[in-house]
Amino acid sequence: MIRRVIFFFILSLLAASCGPAATEAPPATEAPAATDADEFPLVVENSPTAEPTQTFTPEPTQTPSITPTETQLPPLEIPTEAVNAPAKMVWDGAPTYPGDSQPGFAFRVTYDPDLWAVTIDQVGFPALGHRNIPYCAISPASGRGLPANMTVEHDILYLDSVFFEVNSAYQDGVKKFVTYVGGDKIVFTGFEVVFDEQADECLVDAETVLSTLQSVLVSQATPQP
């Protein structure tokens, strides 16, 4: 009996010295299977930011201004020179300023028929047309108004026994025509010299004609066609 007690006493001491049994470790959780995304991770590249689209607003188109062009009239019809024409011929006509002229008188100018011919101007009045210079002509004229885009230069010209007030009309700096207003103290009349090209040559020949201006009795004036 005493032996059994001692045996159980020793057995309990041995059990106490060994301590509590080790706790069983929990079953290991199975690691998740690797996916393609783990092996090959998705890499997002930095894509360039789209540039803002610029809206194009068309500018209004300017309609070109239309500059009116002056329609040029045909040149004067120049009669054929007469056979065996005299070296000098005369052109007579009524003064364009009758109130400033003595009654009963006409003007007369002398011209070279090789250079000039009596004809009809663009508005139906008698005129001297140059044979060699197209559009060069001498016509009776009186004062008139001018367009606002024209300027006039004034001068005085003394030719032999007559004098003229000379008015040169310019448009955009280009001489367009010249008027001669004057007389021989008996008749007071005006002339207009027009031209297109060769203005200087036309004016020289025209002044040669105008320098011969004189007054004649209407009864002695040469009838004009």
C-alpha positions in Angstrom: 0.0 0.0 0.0 2.7 2.4 0.9 4.5 1.5 -2.3 1.5 2.3 -4.4 1.2 5.7 -2.8 4.9 6.5 -3.4 4.6 5.3 -7.0 1.6 7.5 -7.8 3.4 10.4 -6.1 6.5 10.1 -8.2 4.4 9.7 -11.4 2.5 12.9 -10.6 5.8 14.8 -10.1 7.0 13.5 -13.5 3.9 14.7 -15.2 4.1 18.1 -13.6 7.7 18.6 -14.7 6.9 17.8 -18.3 4.4 20.8 -18.5 1.4 21.0 -20.7 1.4 19.3 -24.0 2.2 21.4 -27.0 -0.7 22.9 -28.7 -1.3 21.5 -32.1 -0.6 24.1 -34.8 -3.6 25.0 -36.9 -3.6 23.6 -40.3 -1.7 25.8 -42.8 -3.9 27.8 -45.1 -3.2 26.9 -48.7 -1.6 29.8 -50.5 -3.7 31.1 -53.4 -2.6 29.9 -56.7 -0.5 32.3 -58.7 -2.3 34.1 -61.6 -1.1 35.5 -64.9 -1.5 38.9 -63.4 1.0 38.1 -60.6 3.5 36.7 -63.1 3.0 39.4 -65.6 1.7 42.5 -63.7 -0.3 44.9 -65.8 1.8 48.0 -66.5 -0.2 51.1 -67.5 1.9 53.3 -69.7 1.6 57.0 -69.4 -0.4 57.9 -72.5 0.1 61.5 -73.8 -2.6 63.8 -72.9 -4.6 64.8 -75.9 -4.0 68.3 -77.1 -7.1 70.5 -76.9 -8.6 70.8 -80.4 -8.4 74.4 -81.7 -11.6 75.6 -83.3 -10.8 77.5 -86.5 -13.1 80.4 -87.2 -12.7 81.6 -90.8 -12.2 85.3 -91.2 -14.7 87.2 -93.2 -13.6 87.4 -96.8 -13.4 91.0 -98.1 -15.1 91.5 -101.4 -12.7 93.4 -103.6 -14.0 96.8 -104.5 -14.9 97.3 -108.1 -13.3 100.3 -109.6 -15.5 101.7 -112.4 -13.6 101.9 -115.6 -14.2 104.7 -118.0 -15.2 103.5 -121.5 -13.1 105.2 -124.0 -14.9 106.7 -127.0 -13.7 105.9 -130.5 -11.3 108.4 -132.0 -12.7 111.2 -134.2 -13.3 110.4 -137.9 -10.7 112.4 -139.8 -11.7 113.3 -143.4 -9.2 112.4 -146.1 -7.0 115.4 -147.0 -8.1 117.1 -150.2 -6.0 116.7 -153.3 -3.8 119.8 -153.8 -4.9 121.3 -150.6 -3.5 124.7 -149.8 -0.7 125.1 -147.3 -3.0 126.8 -144.8 -6.7 126.6 -144.2 -9.0 128.5 -141.8 -11.6 127.4 -139.3 -14.2 130.0 -138.3 -16.9 129.8 -135.6 -19.1 131.7 -133.2 -17.4 132.8 -130.0 -18.4 130.7 -126.9 -18.7 133.9 -124.8 -20.9 136.1 -127.0 -21.7 138.4 -124.1 -18.0 139.3 -123.7 -17.5 139.6 -127.5 -18.4 142.4 -129.9 -21.6 141.5 -131.8 -21.3 140.5 -135.4 -17.8 138.9 -135.1 -16.6 135.3 -135.3 -13.3 133.8 -134.4 -10.9 132.4 -137.0 -7.8 130.2 -136.6 -5.5 129.0 -139.3 -4.2 125.4 -139.5 -2.0 123.1 -141.5 -4.2 120.6 -143.4 -1.4 118.1 -143.3 -1.8 118.0 -139.5 -5.4 118.9 -138.9 -8.8 118.5 -140.4 -12.2 120.0 -139.6 -14.5 117.3 -138.3 -17.3 116.7 -135.7 -16.4 115.9 -132.1 -18.0 113.3 -129.8 -20.9 115.5 -128.9 -21.7 116.7 -132.4 -19.9 120.0 -132.6 -17.3 121.2 -135.1 -13.7 120.5 -134.1 -10.2 120.2 -135.4 -8.9 116.6 -135.3 -5.2 115.8 -135.5 -4.3 113.5 -138.4 -1.3 111.9 -136.7 -2.2 111.8 -133.0 -5.3 109.8 -132.2 -7.8 111.5 -129.8 -6.0 114.8 -130.1 -8.6 117.5 -131.0 -9.5 121.2 -130.5 -13.1 122.0 -129.8 -14.9 125.2 -128.9 -15.7 125.2 -125.1 -17.0 127.4 -122.3 -16.6 127.2 -118.5 -17.9 124.1 -116.8 -17.7 122.3 -113.4 -15.2 119.5 -112.7 -15.5 116.3 -110.7 -14.2 116.4 -107.1 -11.3 114.1 -107.9 -9.8 116.5 -110.5 -7.5 119.4 -109.8 -6.7 122.3 -112.0 -3.6 124.4 -112.6 -4.0 127.9 -114.0 -1.6 129.9 -116.2 -1.6 132.8 -118.6 -0.3 132.4 -122.1 0.5 135.2 -124.5 0.6 134.2 -128.2 1.4 136.9 -130.7 -1.6 139.2 -130.6 -3.9 137.1 -128.4 -3.8 135.9 -124.8 -5.3 132.9 -123.1 -6.0 131.8 -119.6 -4.8 128.2 -119.6 -6.5 125.6 -117.3 -4.8 122.2 -117.1 -7.1 119.5 -115.6 -5.5 116.6 -113.7 -7.0 113.3 -112.5 -4.8 111.2 -110.1 -1.8 113.2 -111.2 -2.4 112.6 -115.0 -3.2 115.5 -117.3 -6.6 114.8 -118.9 -7.3 118.0 -120.9 -6.5 121.7 -121.2 -8.7 124.7 -121.8 -7.7 128.0 -123.4 -10.0 130.9 -122.8 -9.2 134.3 -124.3 -9.3 136.4 -127.4 -8.0 139.4 -129.3 -10.1 142.0 -127.4 -12.9 141.7 -130.0 -13.9 138.2 -129.6 -13.7 136.3 -126.3 -13.9 132.5 -126.8 -12.7 129.2 -125.3 -11.2 126.1 -126.7 -10.7 122.7 -125.1 -7.7 120.5 -126.2 -8.2 116.8 -125.5 -5.8 113.9 -125.9 -5.1 110.4 -124.8 -1.4 109.8 -125.5 1.3 112.1 -126.7 -0.2 114.9 -124.7 2.9 117.2 -125.0 3.0 116.8 -128.8 -0.7 117.4 -129.1 -0.5 120.6 -127.0 2.4 122.0 -129.0 0.5 121.6 -132.3 -2.7 122.9 -130.8 -1.0 126.1 -129.4 0.4 126.7 -132.9 -3.1 126.8 -134.2 -4.5 128.9 -131.3 -1.8 131.5 -131.7 -3.4 132.4 -135.0 -6.7 133.4 -133.4 -8.3 136.6 -134.8 -11.7 138.1 -135.2 -13.5 138.4 -138.5 -16.9 139.8 -139.5 -19.6 137.1 -139.5 -20.3 138.1 -143.1 -16.7 137.1 -144.0 -16.6 133.9 -142.0 -16.0 130.7 -143.9 -19.0 128.3 -143.6 -18.1 125.1 -142.0 -19.5 121.7 -143.0 
